[in-house]
Amino acid sequence: MAASSSSPPTSRVDAFWHDGMLSHDTGRGVFDTGSDPGFLDVLEQHPENPDRVRNMVSILKRGPISLYVSWHAATPALISQLLSFHSPEYIKELVEADKNGGKVLCCGTFLNPGSWDAALLAAGNTLSAMKHILDGKGKIAYALVRPPGHHAQPSQADGYCFLNNAGLAVRLALDSGCKRVVVVDIDVHYGNGTAEGFYQSNDVLTISLHMNHGSWGPSHPQSGSVDELGEGEGYGYNMNIPLPNGTGDRGYEYAMTELVVPAVESFKPEMIVLVVGQDSSAFDPNGRLCLTMDGYRAIGRTIHSLADRHSGGRILIVQEGGYHVTYSAYCLHATLEGILDLPDPLLADPIAYYPEDEAFPVKVVDSIKRYLVDKVPFFKDH
């Protein structure tokens, strides 16, 4: 049961949102191509469209979890702030593209009129959410943002992403005195941009659980495979967990227990950044990893427990993908229930169950663990 109005909850999520992010118009076509072949009567919205986040906002404002959510707005990021993660040349390219009326930056990634303003708001909201935590105003902050960011590399747009919102927030945490930051990315696609930005750093541990999709072209040269471990001082501080199609709730739980938890325990972060994408759900058009609300709730609880032990409860949550217009909102609700460590679900799953067989995912996770124990020094104790 949700807390009554006479008994306000002791834990809360500080959500950062601005309606201006809805101005990013990704158009219609065949899935994310923006193309019209001429022989279809009905074209669909690009998967990264405003409706998906409208439902995320509304479920947090009117759903059972609303009692636990406080709302905040922020201003757009400044160009100078973007340079903590991105190259000046890349930012100049984006500014020029906006001035010239837009540009197709890579497959499925369209900078249209209104897109750059939305991207600056997304970055600004994420930076404000991190600053909120750093200033001691709250322990759990959620940057509900679009366009997403985790594929954006220091000098390259990719996968619907222009600016790396999570990466910018991590830089702010480091610049503010945090010595170690962990990023746990549960979007169904590899968080290649965030990994690239910290690939030579040993003060940021990047962990990505994702579909085993490999590279998808020049904008995404990284494969997300287990052997992409970082370089130089950062060797061993990028941890990829490519999961097989159909992994499901129990497969994810096993991966979190066997790989994520021991890695975070060894790293001992002072800040946890959870990068969330509901495209890992069983019903998402852009993924095949088959999480349900129960799975997202369990991941949230695990992150809560790790934060309690290592970061003083401090967690920044950054929104990424999630393209089923209704179920993504439900999975977000469940994730935050877990993050808050609520004793009972506040919201029932409207469409699961989904049949699971974790036997093969368990074998994959065991194989990844054997590889990491052999290759990664700080993982050997586990």
C-alpha positions, 0 to 999 in steps of 0.5 A: 500500500502507498503511504497515506497523506497523513504519514508522508514517506521518509524516502523520496525521489527528486525528479528533474523534468522540463516540458521543453524536451518534448520539442525534439521532433523525431518524425515518422517513417518505417521504425526509426528510419524516417523514410516513407517507402510509398506503399504503406498507408500508416507510418509510425512515430520514431521510437524515441518520440515525446509520447513515451516520456509523457507517460513516464511523467504522468505515471510519476505524477498520478500513479501510486508512487507520486507520494514519493516524488518531488518535482524540479525544473532546470535550465539548459546546459551551457556550452562551456559545461558540455566541454567537460565530456565533449570535444569543442569540434563536435559541439561546434558541429551540433551548433552549426547543424541547428543554425542550418535547420537540422541534420541527419547525424547518423542512422535514426538520429535526426537533429531537427528544429527544436532538437538542440534546445531539447538536448541542452535541456536534457543535459541541464536537467541531468547536471542539476539532478547531480548537483542536487545530490552533491549539495546534500539536498537529496540522496536520490535524483532522477533525470527524466530526459530526452533526447537520450545520451548514453550512445553519444561519444565525446566527438560522435552522435549515435543511436538517437543521442546527441549529448551524453547526459550521464557522462556530463553528470559523472564529470561534475561529480568527479570535479566536485570531489568524488573520487570514485563513481560507478555507472550501471547501465541497464538500457538494452543497448551498450552504453558505448558513449559513456564507456568511451568517455571514461575508457582510460579512467580508473576513477569511473567504473562503467558497467553495461548489461546489454543485448549482444548486438555488436557494432552497428556501423561507423557511429557505433564502432564499439562491440560491447564485448567482454574484451573491451575492458578499457585502456591504460589506467582504465584497463579493467574499469569498463565491464561489459555484460552482453546477455543473450536474447530472452535473458529475463528477470531471473537471468538479470538477477543472476548477472547482478548477483554474480557480476555487478554486485562483486564489482561494485563492492570491490570498487567502493564508489562514492556515487552511483549513477544508474542509467535506465532504459526500459527497452530491456523489457519483454515487450519493447520493440527495440530489444529482446532481453525480456525483463518485466516489472519484477525484474526492474524492481529487483534491479532497483533494490540491488542498487539501493542496497549497494548505495546504502553500503558505499555511496551514503545512499546517493544515486543519480538515475538517468533516463535513456531508452524505453520505446513501448509507449505504455509498458515503459512507464510501468517499468520505470515505476517498478524501478523506482519502487525498488530504488526506494526499497518499498516493501510491497509493489505499489502497481501490478504488472498489466501484461506479464507473465512472460515465460522464462528459462534462465539456463542459457543466460546463467551459462553466459554469465558464468562464462563472462565471470571466468573471463573477468576473473582472469583478466581484471585485477580488482575482480579476482577476489570474487 
